[in-house]
Amino acid sequence: MTDEKTTTHNGAEEAAPGPAATAAATEPATAGRGERVVAIIPARGGSKGVPRKNLRRVGGLPLVVRAIRAARAAGIPLIVVSTDDDEIATVSAAAGARVVRRPAELSGDTASSESAILHALDALDAAGEGVDVVAFLQATSPFLPSDALAAAVARVCADEADSVFAAHETYGFLWERAVDATAVAVNHDAAHRPRRQDRAPHHLETGAFYVFRAAAFRRSRHRFFGRIAIAEVPEWTAIEIDDEHQLRVAQALAAVHDVPEPIDVRAVVTDFDGVHTDDTAIIDAEGGERVRVSREDGMGVAILRRAGVPLLILSTEVNPVVRARADKLRVPVLHGIDDKEQALREWAAGEGIPLADIAYLGNDVNDLPAMRIVGWPVAVANAHPEVRSAARVVLSRTGGNGAVRELVERVLSR
């Protein structure tokens, strides 16, 4: 539960270069009795447990972008990312957040999230934008429940509480180690073990979000004050990323819990083997290679082409079968490519298409560099685990068995 240390968990991520409060096009949120609400996401560039943590991807999106989206889904139009990092700043601004560049003295391992929030509030004040209510979000909690966040904001704006925090119900028996290493019961009598249904639950703070009055926060310089209330959230949302194992767990959960979105892109790029094929090959006596492809995929490519959406096949293979299939589909192909990332960058620049507006469909680890630079990294259902973890979308169909057609339909459904 750390990143911005001393009193709290790590903060959210991403920001854009610029002066203390680089403007985005949104107006401050208002709620309840005309309260001015702002979401603040602290996001340092440094992290020891998970390097560049706030930019690591879950569900194909950087953690900081997930936090920005959660705030927007909760109806908070003014979203501020506090950062010392140029890349986080750029990513955050692209996602629609306003960036506050924090000084070095507030960016080290011992800097508290409270100090970053106070600095961001000062920057907003200097810009003539006073704030009544703060929603403090942490990007290292990738499953921020927007409905619970919106309800917490409403409670503070309605003067039902001064400070509200996310927590989940738990019936766990807690223990601590004493100085002599013996175990001591914390929240129960070890000699009396009532059934779950016979005892009241406790609530465990998740670190996902805190909502509080700005003026009282300035006075107390802490997030808990006055009438403190709990915003109950589902237990599965409580994962907080402080190490690589937790990151992998979050990536696996994203494939289960993230709501499917229309894939809104201007171009589609695909690998060949394991995407257009089922990743098997038949070798004849003369060394010729045959592969299995799907007519359904072929129809999907034809539909995409008629819709005017560019498609490129990008393959490391140097094999006549790749060119033959591309010619059959009437789509361009770059094959024999060792550096897919660079080839994709050059192709996108030549077509005048931003990388953020491209879907890349892959299946194996050599696709990862290209997947990491596009807005929509997509994996076939039977892709390598690392590829599925890096994907924003994991398709339901496997390579060579309709995966390309499924992607085409998701792209055109927008």
N, C-alpha and C positions, 0 to 999 in steps of 0.2 A: 504494500500500500504506500509505496514511496516513489518519488522522482523529485518533486519539489519538496525538500525534506523539512524536518523539524516538527511540524504539526499536522501534516496531511499527506495524502497520496499524491502521485504524479498528476500533472495537468494535461489537458488536451493539446492538440497540435495544430500546426500550420498557420502561416501568416504571409504577408506580402511586404516587399521592401518599401521603405518610405519613412516619413517623419513619424513622430510619436503617435499620431492617430491618422493613418492613411484611410481616406474615406472610401467606403463602398456606397452603393447607391440606395441603401435602405434607410428609412427613418427609424428613430427609436420606437420600441414597442410600447404600447399603452395597454393597460388592463384595469379592470375593476373601476376605481374612482379616478380614472385618468392617470394611473401610475405609469411612470416611465421605467420600462424593464430592459435590462441588457443581459445577455449571456456572455460570460467571460471564460475563456479556455486558456489556462496557462500551459505553455508548450515549449520547454527548453530543447535546445538542440543536442545537449549532452545527456548520455545515459550509460551507466556502466553495466547494469544487468542485461539489458537488451540494447545494443548499439543502435542509434538513430531510431529509438523506439517509437516516437510519435509519428514517424513516416512509414513504419512497417505496416503491411497490408493484412487486413482481415476481410474476408469476403470480397477480395479484389480491390478494396479501397484503403488508403492510408488511414490510420487510426484518427488523426486529426480531422479528416474529412467526414468520417462517421460521426464524430462529435458535433461538427457543424451542421450536418444533416439532421441529427436528432434535435438540436435546438430549433432549427427551422420547422421541423415537423411539429414541434410543441407550440408553434405560433409566436416565436420570439424573432422578430425581423432584424433586430440589431444584435449581431454576433461579433464579438471581439476576440481575436487570438493574440495573446501576449507571448512574444518570442524574441530570442536573440539570434535566430538562425535564418539565413537567407532562403534556404530551400523550403523550410517550413512556412516562411512568409509568403513565398510565391505560390505554394500549393493552397494555402489557406485563402489567399486573395482570389485565386481561380475558383475556389469553391463558394465564394460569395461572402467571406468574412472580412471585417475590417481588421487591420493589423496595428498593434501597438508594439513598437520596438523597445524592448526593455534593456536597461544598461547592464554592463558586465557584473556589477556588484549585486544584481538581483538574479543572476543566471547560474551561479555555482551550485555545487552539490548541497550546500547548507542553506540555500535560499528557500524561504517558505512560500507556499502558494498564496498565503495572505499578503505577503509583500508584493507579489505580482499583481494581485487584484487591486490593492491600494494604488499602485502605480498606474494601472489601467484607468481607474476611476479619476485619478488626477489628470490624466491625459484627456479624458472626455470632458471634465470640468473646464480645462484650458481651452477646449474647442467650443465651449458654450453649451455643452450637452449634459445637464445634470441628470442623475440617475436616482430613482427611488428604490428600485428592487433589483437585486443581483441574483442571477442564476449562475452558480459556479459549477462548471462541468469539467470532468477529467477524461481526457481522450483515452487513457489506458483502461477505461471501462468500455469495451467496444459495443456492449448491448444496452445502451442507454434507453430506458423505456420512455418514449416521448409523451405517452398519455399520462404517466405518473408525474413527469416533469411539469407538464401543463397544469395538472391539478395542484401541484405544490406551489406554482407561481400564483394560481388563483387564490389559494388559501392565504398567502402573505398579502396579496393585493386587497383581499377582503377583510384584512385585519383579524384573521382568525388565528394567526401565529406570527411570531417574529422571525423564526428560523425553522426551516423544514429540511430534513435530510432523508436520503434513500436508505432503506434497510429492508431486510427480509426476515420473516418469521423463522425461528429455530427452536427446536426442543432439545438441542444437544446438551449433554452434561459436560461442563467445562472443568478443567483441572489446570493447576500450575505447579511447577517444581519449586519446592522450598530451597533455602540455602543449602541444606544438607542433602539435596537431590531427592527427597521424598516427595510424593505426590499429595497435593492438598486440593480438596473439592472447592470450587469457586462459587457456582450458582446453585448448589444443591447440597442436601445432607447425604453423604455417602452411605449412611446406614439405613436410609429410607429411599427406596427407588419407586416412586409412584408411576403408574402407567401414563403413557402419553396423554390419553384422554382425561386424565385426572389432574393435570397440572397446566398452568398457564405458560404460554411461550415467552421467550425473550426475543429481542430483535437485534440482528447483527448488521452494523453499518456496512454498506457496500462500497462507499467512496465514489459512486457514479455521479451524484449531483447534490448540491446544497443550494437552497434558496433563502435569501435573507434581506432584511432592510438595509439599504446602503448606509444611511446615517448612523444607525446603531452599530453597524460593522466598523465604521470609521472610529467610533468611540471605543469599542471593545477590542478592535484589531484581532478579532477571532470570529469564527463562523457560528459558534453556539452562544446564544444569549437570549434573554427574555423568555417568551413562551416558545419552547422548543417542541416541534411536532415531528412525527414519523410519516414519511411517504412510503407505504408498503409496496414492494416490488417483488416480482417472481424470483425465486431463488436462483434459477438458471441464469439470470441476468447479472449475477453478482461477481462473475469472474473478473479479476483485475490483473493486468499483465505486468508482471515484474521480472519474469524470466522466460527463457525460450520455451520451456515446457508449457507454461500458461499460454504463450502465443500459439503454439500448435493446437492446444485444446480449443482456443477461441476460433481458430481457423476451421476446425472440424465442426464446431457448433454453428458457425455461420452458414454452412451448407445445409443445415437442418432448419434453422430459424429465420434466416433472412427472407423477406417477402420478395418473390420474383418481380423484377421490373421489366418494362419494355426496353429492349436494347436499342437505344437512340444513337445511331451512328451514321456516318456518311460514307464509310467504306468498310469492307470485310477483307481480312487477310487470313490465309490458312496455311498450315503445314500440309504435307501430302501424306506420307506414310503414317498410318495410325489415325488419320483424320478422314481422308478420302478413301482410304483402304482399311482393312481390318488388321493391318500390321503383319500380315503373313505374306510369303512369296513362294511361288513354285518355280524351281530352277529346272530347265530341260537339259538334255544331254549335251547340248552345244553351249550351255552356260547362259542361255537366254532366260529372262525373268518375266514371270507373269504375276499379276496381282489381281485381287478381287475388289471391285468397286460397286457402288450402289446406283442403280438407275434412278432411284428416288432422289439421291443427292444430285444427280445430273439434272433432274427436273427442277430442283430447288435453285441450282445455279442459273438455269435458264430464266426462271421467274425473277431472280435478283437482277440479272442482266437487263431484262425487259423493263424493270423498275428504275433503271438508270443508276444503280448503286455499284460503284467499282468493286471488283474482286480481284485479288492477287493470290497466286499460289507461291509460297516461299519455302523452298526445300533444300536441305543439305545434300540430298542424293544427286549423283550425276548418273542418270539412267534414262534411256530413251523412253521408258514407259511413262515417266513424269511428263515429258514434253508431249507425248502422244495423247495423254489424258487431257492436258491443258488445251491442246489444239481441238480435241473433240468437244470440250466445254466452251471453246472460244473465249478463253480468259488468258491474260498474261501470266507468265511463270518466270521466276528467278530460281534456278536450281544450281546445285554445286556451291551453295552459299555457306561459308563457315561462320561468318559473323552476321547472324540474323538481325540483331539490333541495329547495326550500322546500315545494312541493306534496307531495312524497314524505314529508318530515318530518312535515307536518301530518296526512297520511293515516295514517301509521304510529302517531303518537301517539293519534289518534282510535280506531284499532283495538286499541291496547294491545299492539302487536307491536314488539319491539326491532329497530332497523335491522340489527343483526348477524344477525337471523333472517329476512332478506328476500333473495330473489334478484331482481336487476333485469336484464332482457334488453334489450340495445340494439344499435344498428348504426352510429350516426354520432356526430359530436363533440358534438352537443347533448345526448347521453345521458351524457357523462362526469361532470358534477357529481353526478347521481343515482347513478351507478355507484360513485363514490368513497366514498359514505357507507354503503353496504350491506355486509353480510358476504359476499355472493356476487354480485359483478359478473360478468355472463355476456355473451358476444358471439356473434352469428351468424357462420357461417363466412366470409361475404363482407363483414364489417364493415370500417369504416375502420381503417387500421393503428393509429392512436392508441387506438381502442376495443379492438382485439385485445390491445394491449400492456397496457391497464388491466384486462383481464378476468382473473378467477381461473379461469374456464372458457371455452374457445372451442369452440363446438359444431361438429359435423362437417357440419351441414346449413345451408343458406342461408335467408335471410328469404323467407317465402311458400312455402317448399318443405319444410316439416316441422320447422323449427327449434323452434317452440313445442312440438310433440309430443315432440321429443327432450328438451327441458328438462323437460317434465312427467314423462317416464319416468325421468329421472335423479333428480328430486325424490322420486317415489314409490318408487324402488328402495331407498331407505334403510330 
